[in-house]
Amino acid sequence: MTTDATLTTEGVAPKGEGRVLLIACGALAREILAIKTANTLDHLDLQCLPAILHNHPERIVPAVRDAVAKHRDAYDQLFVVYADCGTGGQLQAACADMGIQMVAGPHCYSFFEGNDIFAAHDEITAFYLTDFLVRQFDAFVWEPLGLGRHPDLRDMYFGSYEKLVYQAQTDDPDLTEKAQDCAARLGLAFERRFTGYGDLKKALTTIT
C-alpha cells in the first residue's frame, strides 16, 4: 500500500526552461504519471503528498503550503493537483494567496467525470470510488470507519446511500470485480462509469 509515497519524476528541464512542479494528492499519482507519459509532458515534475490526507482535509492546506515553500525556488511554475477536497474553499484561497493555479472542482470524483457532467447528476445518494479507492478500499474506507470491527456501523454510515458508483479511470476487469465486491459489502447497488481522466487530463495538458 502506497499511502505515504512521495514521488518525483525525472528528465525535466532545468529552471528557466519551463520547468513545472505538480504538487499533488498521492491518490492521483498513477493517473498523473499516465497522463504525463501518454502526452509527452516532459516539462512536468511530480511531488505527491500523502494520499491519506484524503481522510484528513484539514491537513491539506498546511501540507500544500509547506510543499510550496520547499520547492518554489527550484521551479518556474507550481501547480496544485487537488480540487477543493473538503477544505471548504480554504485551499483555493491559499493557492490564490500564493499565486498558484489548481485543478478546478469540488473533489476528484467531480473532475474525473468532468465537473459539468458531475454537477448535472445531482446525486446525493451515491457513494463514489475511483481506481485508487477501489484498490485501497480497506485502508481508506473500511478500516478507518471501523466497519471491520463493528459491521453494525454500516447502516449508520451508509443507510442514506442507494448505490456505489465506480468511476473507472482504466478498463480493468479485476478492479471492476473488486468494486462490485465493495458495493456488496456496503449493501449498495452497483454502477460503473468509465470516466477516463476527465478534466484532470485537460488541466495537465494545458499547463505551459
C-alpha positions in Angstrom: 0.0 0.0 0.0 1.5 3.4 -1.0 -0.5 5.8 1.1 2.5 7.9 2.1 4.6 7.8 -1.0 6.4 10.8 -2.3 7.1 10.5 -6.0 9.3 12.6 -8.2 9.6 12.2 -11.9 12.9 12.6 -13.8 14.1 14.1 -17.1 12.7 17.6 -16.7 14.3 20.8 -18.0 16.3 23.0 -15.6 14.7 26.1 -14.2 14.3 28.8 -16.8 13.2 26.4 -19.4 9.6 25.9 -18.4 10.0 23.6 -15.5 6.8 22.9 -13.7 6.2 21.1 -10.4 2.9 19.4 -9.8 2.1 19.3 -6.0 -0.5 16.5 -6.0 -2.6 14.2 -3.9 -0.8 10.8 -3.7 -4.1 9.2 -4.7 -3.6 10.7 -8.1 0.0 9.7 -8.7 -0.7 6.8 -11.0 -3.2 8.8 -13.1 -0.9 11.8 -13.4 2.1 9.7 -14.5 -0.1 8.0 -17.1 -1.3 11.4 -18.5 2.3 12.7 -18.4 3.6 9.7 -20.3 0.8 9.5 -22.9 1.1 13.2 -23.7 4.9 13.6 -23.5 4.6 16.2 -20.9 8.3 16.2 -20.1 8.3 19.7 -18.6 6.2 18.4 -15.6 7.7 17.1 -12.5 5.6 15.5 -9.7 5.7 15.8 -5.9 3.0 13.8 -4.2 1.7 14.5 -0.7 0.5 11.5 1.4 -2.7 10.1 0.0 -4.1 9.6 3.5 -4.8 13.3 3.6 -7.9 12.3 1.6 -9.3 11.3 5.0 -8.0 14.5 6.8 -8.9 17.5 4.6 -7.9 19.9 7.4 -4.3 18.9 6.9 -4.2 19.6 3.1 -3.7 23.3 3.1 -0.8 23.3 5.6 0.8 20.4 3.7 0.5 22.3 0.4 1.8 25.5 1.8 4.9 23.6 3.2 5.5 22.0 -0.2 5.2 25.3 -2.0 7.7 26.9 0.4 10.1 24.0 0.0 10.1 23.8 -3.8 9.1 27.2 -5.1 12.7 28.5 -5.8 13.6 25.4 -7.9 10.7 25.7 -10.4 9.4 28.2 -12.9 5.8 27.3 -12.0 3.9 25.3 -9.4 0.5 23.7 -10.0 -1.6 22.1 -7.3 -3.3 18.9 -8.3 -6.0 18.9 -5.7 -9.6 20.2 -6.1 -11.3 21.7 -3.0 -11.3 18.2 -1.4 -13.2 19.1 1.7 -11.2 22.2 2.6 -14.3 24.4 2.5 -12.6 26.8 0.0 -9.5 27.2 2.1 -7.2 25.5 -0.5 -8.5 27.8 -3.3 -7.9 30.8 -1.0 -4.4 29.6 -0.1 -3.5 29.0 -3.8 -4.8 32.4 -4.7 -2.7 33.9 -1.9 0.4 32.1 -3.1 -0.3 32.9 -6.8 -0.6 29.3 -7.8 -3.2 27.6 -10.0 -5.0 24.4 -9.1 -7.4 21.9 -10.6 -11.0 23.2 -10.7 -13.8 21.3 -8.9 -15.1 20.3 -5.6 -13.2 16.9 -5.5 -11.6 14.3 -7.7 -15.0 12.5 -8.2 -16.1 15.6 -10.0 -13.1 16.4 -12.1 -12.7 12.7 -13.2 -16.2 12.6 -14.6 -16.0 16.2 -15.8 -17.2 19.0 -13.5 -20.1 20.0 -15.7 -21.3 16.4 -16.1 -20.9 15.6 -12.4 -22.9 18.7 -11.4 -25.7 17.7 -13.7 -26.1 14.3 -12.0 -27.0 15.9 -8.6 -26.6 12.5 -6.9 -26.9 12.9 -3.2 -27.5 9.2 -2.5 -24.4 7.9 -4.4 -21.1 6.8 -2.8 -18.1 7.2 -5.2 -15.0 5.2 -5.7 -12.1 5.8 -8.1 -9.5 3.3 -9.3 -7.3 4.3 -6.4 -10.1 3.9 -3.8 -11.1 0.6 -5.1 -7.5 -0.6 -4.7 -7.3 0.9 -1.2 -10.9 0.3 -0.1 -10.0 -1.4 3.1 -7.3 1.1 4.1 -9.2 4.3 3.2 -12.9 3.3 3.8 -13.5 0.0 5.6 -10.9 0.2 8.4 -11.0 4.0 9.1 -14.8 3.8 9.6 -14.4 0.8 11.9 -16.5 -1.5 9.8 -14.2 -4.4 10.1 -14.6 -4.3 13.9 -18.2 -3.1 14.1 -20.1 -4.1 11.0 -23.3 -2.8 12.6 -22.0 0.7 11.9 -22.7 0.2 8.2 -26.3 1.4 8.4 -25.2 4.5 10.4 -22.7 5.5 7.7 -24.3 4.2 4.6 -28.0 3.9 5.4 -28.9 7.0 3.3 -26.9 5.9 0.3 -28.6 3.9 -2.5 -25.7 3.0 -4.8 -22.0 2.8 -5.2 -20.7 4.5 -8.4 -17.3 3.2 -9.5 -15.7 5.9 -11.7 -13.2 3.8 -13.7 -10.1 5.6 -15.0 -9.0 2.4 -16.7 -10.6 -0.7 -18.2 -9.6 -3.3 -15.7 -11.9 -6.3 -15.1 -10.2 -7.1 -11.8 -10.9 -3.6 -10.5 -14.4 -3.8 -11.6 -14.9 -7.1 -9.8 -13.4 -5.6 -6.7 -15.6 -2.5 -6.9 -18.7 -4.8 -7.2 -17.5 -6.5 -4.0 -17.1 -3.2 -2.3 -20.7 -2.3 -3.2 -21.9 -5.7 -1.9 -20.0 -5.2 1.4 -21.7 -1.8 1.9 -25.1 -3.2 0.9 -25.4 -0.8 -2.1 -26.4 -1.1 -5.7 -23.5 -1.0 -8.1 -22.9 1.2 -11.1 -19.7 1.5 -13.2 -18.9 4.6 -15.2 -15.9 4.8 -17.4 -14.6 8.3 -16.9 -11.0 8.1 -18.1 -9.1 11.1 -16.7 -11.8 13.7 -17.4 -10.9 17.2 -16.5 -7.6 16.2 -14.9 -6.2 15.4 -18.4 -7.4 18.8 -19.7 -5.9 20.6 -16.7 -2.4 18.9 -17.1 -2.2 19.1 -20.8 -2.8 22.9 -20.8 0.0 23.7 -18.4 2.7 25.5 -20.3 
